[in-house]
Amino acid sequence: MPTVQFQLNGTAVSLDADPDQTLLDVLRGRLGVTGAHFGCGAGECGACRVMVDGRAMASCDMPMRSVADKDVVTLEGLGTAERPHPLQRAFVSEQALQCGYCVSGILISAAALLKRNPSPTEMEVRAALDRNLCRCGSHNRMVRAVLRAASEMTTR
């Protein structure tokens, strides 16, 4: 098996991996990084989203060969319990968490948006989260949470 090297949450990773194995399988099964969830398996629901070089991408259908020499950030790379990311704090404050299955992908999509656009409009937030499915009906609270985090991050 070829060796795949990439950055994971700021740490260099080098591992032998089938180049066709999905990033999600490697994250969860081999590296124990479980923030991204398996949802649809087709890259459509958003539960498995991670940031690759600053862009939110589905990891369930992303082959390992596509992350070689790239920077991958998962939910675990956003913040810690001691120092949560502003998005994580805002989601708690806005009560934007229900079952939680979709939230890691939504946080990643929101973080990617704020990385490229620190002051998004409500419509830009909605567009960025559009590919993330949530069956709990928390979308409005999630949008408020992203706008709250954006405001907090730009006023620091």
Kinemage of the C-alpha trace (Angstrom):
@kinemage 1
@onewidth
@group {chain A} dominant
@subgroup {mainchain}
@vectorlist {calphas} color= white
{ca met a 1} P 0.000 0.000 0.000
{ca pro a 2} L 1.249 3.487 -0.761
{ca thr a 3} L 1.973 5.972 1.990
{ca val a 4} L -0.338 8.978 2.188
{ca gln a 5} L 0.909 12.092 3.947
{ca phe a 6} L -1.291 14.984 5.008
{ca gln a 7} L -1.922 17.399 7.858
{ca leu a 8} L -4.745 16.451 10.225
{ca asn a 9} L -5.856 19.150 12.637
{ca gly a 10} L -2.383 20.686 12.507
{ca thr a 11} L -0.438 17.439 12.934
{ca ala a 12} L 1.489 15.666 10.199
{ca val a 13} L 0.080 12.229 9.390
{ca ser a 14} L 1.813 9.572 7.347
{ca leu a 15} L 0.129 6.214 6.916
{ca asp a 16} L -0.079 3.302 4.563
{ca ala a 17} L -3.530 3.402 3.034
{ca asp a 18} L -5.411 2.059 0.088
{ca pro a 19} L -5.614 5.132 -2.169
{ca asp a 20} L -9.273 4.295 -2.906
{ca gln a 21} L -10.308 3.955 0.751
{ca thr a 22} L -12.410 6.900 1.877
{ca leu a 23} L -11.058 9.597 4.123
{ca leu a 24} L -14.030 9.053 6.446
{ca asp a 25} L -13.166 5.368 6.895
{ca val a 26} L -9.545 6.214 7.677
{ca leu a 27} L -10.466 9.038 10.063
{ca arg a 28} L -12.962 6.989 12.044
{ca gly a 29} L -11.530 3.476 11.722
{ca arg a 30} L -7.787 3.947 11.739
{ca leu a 31} L -7.143 7.320 13.333
{ca gly a 32} L -9.959 7.361 15.928
{ca val a 33} L -11.138 10.802 14.809
{ca thr a 34} L -14.900 10.382 15.049
{ca gly a 35} L -16.369 13.888 14.716
{ca ala a 36} L -17.330 13.347 11.073
{ca his a 37} L -20.269 10.935 10.780
{ca phe a 38} L -21.384 8.513 8.107
{ca gly a 39} L -24.744 9.615 6.756
{ca cys a 40} L -25.675 8.895 3.163
{ca gly a 41} L -22.367 7.579 1.806
{ca ala a 42} L -22.826 9.632 -1.356
{ca gly a 43} L -21.552 13.038 -0.256
{ca glu a 44} L -25.042 14.528 -0.215
{ca cys a 45} L -26.107 14.905 3.435
{ca gly a 46} L -23.149 16.791 4.963
{ca ala a 47} L -22.733 14.663 8.115
{ca cys a 48} L -19.214 13.673 7.057
{ca arg a 49} L -17.922 17.113 6.076
{ca val a 50} L -14.330 18.045 6.849
{ca met a 51} L -12.267 21.001 5.672
{ca val a 52} L -9.671 20.211 3.045
{ca asp a 53} L -7.404 23.156 2.362
{ca gly a 54} L -10.075 25.457 3.792
{ca arg a 55} L -13.032 24.078 1.817
{ca ala a 56} L -15.856 22.021 3.331
{ca met a 57} L -15.921 18.667 1.578
{ca ala a 58} L -17.656 15.325 2.005
{ca ser a 59} L -15.229 12.738 3.379
{ca cys a 60} L -17.479 9.706 2.796
{ca asp a 61} L -16.752 9.608 -0.915
{ca met a 62} L -13.315 11.242 -0.893
{ca pro a 63} L -10.531 8.765 -1.685
{ca met a 64} L -7.377 8.974 0.388
{ca arg a 65} L -5.293 9.797 -2.686
{ca ser a 66} L -7.119 13.138 -2.908
{ca val a 67} L -5.873 14.355 0.496
{ca ala a 68} L -2.181 13.696 -0.123
{ca asp a 69} L -0.169 16.752 0.924
{ca lys a 70} L -3.327 18.641 1.944
{ca asp a 71} L -4.518 20.204 5.179
{ca val a 72} L -7.520 18.372 6.690
{ca val a 73} L -9.491 19.830 9.608
{ca thr a 74} L -12.221 17.918 11.407
{ca leu a 75} L -14.547 18.959 14.210
{ca glu a 76} L -11.803 17.953 16.647
{ca gly a 77} L -9.534 20.548 15.043
{ca leu a 78} L -11.905 23.488 15.534
{ca gly a 79} L -11.651 23.810 19.297
{ca thr a 80} L -11.428 21.971 22.592
{ca ala a 81} L -13.681 21.673 25.619
{ca glu a 82} L -11.396 24.158 27.381
{ca arg a 83} L -11.144 26.503 24.391
{ca pro a 84} L -14.124 26.027 22.098
{ca his a 85} L -14.221 27.675 18.700
{ca pro a 86} L -16.568 30.712 18.580
{ca leu a 87} L -18.904 28.648 16.392
{ca gln a 88} L -19.106 25.944 19.040
{ca arg a 89} L -19.872 28.514 21.743
{ca ala a 90} L -22.492 30.186 19.552
{ca phe a 91} L -24.217 26.878 18.745
{ca val a 92} L -24.567 26.196 22.475
{ca ser a 93} L -25.752 29.748 23.218
{ca glu a 94} L -28.323 29.672 20.418
{ca gln a 95} L -29.460 26.146 21.353
{ca ala a 96} L -28.711 25.078 17.791
{ca leu a 97} L -27.959 21.478 18.740
{ca gln a 98} L -30.625 18.808 18.713
{ca cys a 99} L -29.671 15.196 18.077
{ca gly a 100} L -26.179 16.333 17.042
{ca tyr a 101} L -25.675 13.928 14.155
{ca cys a 102} L -25.424 16.643 11.505
{ca val a 103} L -23.775 19.291 13.678
{ca ser a 104} L -20.142 18.429 13.076
{ca gly a 105} L -20.620 18.775 9.314
{ca ile a 106} L -22.556 21.993 9.772
{ca leu a 107} L -19.852 23.437 12.030
{ca ile a 108} L -17.233 22.540 9.430
{ca ser a 109} L -19.287 24.137 6.630
{ca ala a 110} L -19.750 27.253 8.757
{ca ala a 111} L -16.045 27.403 9.675
{ca ala a 112} L -15.088 27.147 5.992
{ca leu a 113} L -17.514 29.977 5.192
{ca leu a 114} L -16.127 32.226 7.950
{ca lys a 115} L -12.581 31.475 6.824
{ca arg a 116} L -13.288 32.871 3.349
{ca asn a 117} L -15.940 35.429 4.378
{ca pro a 118} L -15.672 36.680 7.985
{ca ser a 119} L -18.840 38.806 7.745
{ca pro a 120} L -21.426 36.811 5.815
{ca thr a 121} L -25.014 37.872 5.315
{ca glu a 122} L -27.855 35.650 6.454
{ca met a 123} L -28.379 34.508 2.857
{ca glu a 124} L -24.698 33.622 2.495
{ca val a 125} L -24.878 31.544 5.674
{ca arg a 126} L -27.997 29.769 4.437
{ca ala a 127} L -26.296 29.053 1.094
{ca ala a 128} L -23.174 27.693 2.836
{ca leu a 129} L -25.267 25.361 5.007
{ca asp a 130} L -27.631 24.339 2.231
{ca arg a 131} L -25.873 21.020 1.505
{ca asn a 132} L -26.117 19.938 5.159
{ca leu a 133} L -29.267 18.043 6.010
{ca cys a 134} L -30.785 18.356 9.478
{ca arg a 135} L -33.993 16.528 10.257
{ca cys a 136} L -34.418 18.165 13.652
{ca gly a 137} L -35.501 21.509 12.226
{ca ser a 138} L -32.757 23.571 13.862
{ca his a 139} L -31.709 25.461 10.734
{ca asn a 140} L -32.880 28.892 11.864
{ca arg a 141} L -31.037 28.573 15.169
{ca met a 142} L -27.959 27.339 13.334
{ca val a 143} L -28.008 30.350 11.020
{ca arg a 144} L -28.318 32.661 14.042
{ca ala a 145} L -25.409 30.845 15.688
{ca val a 146} L -23.167 31.293 12.645
{ca leu a 147} L -24.013 34.991 12.436
{ca arg a 148} L -23.366 35.338 16.180
{ca ala a 149} L -19.975 33.636 15.856
{ca ala a 150} L -19.081 35.812 12.857
{ca ser a 151} L -19.900 38.914 14.834
{ca glu a 152} L -17.858 37.745 17.794
{ca met a 153} L -14.894 36.809 15.604
{ca thr a 154} L -14.827 40.155 13.772
{ca thr a 155} L -15.087 42.256 16.941
{ca arg a 156} L -12.062 40.661 18.616
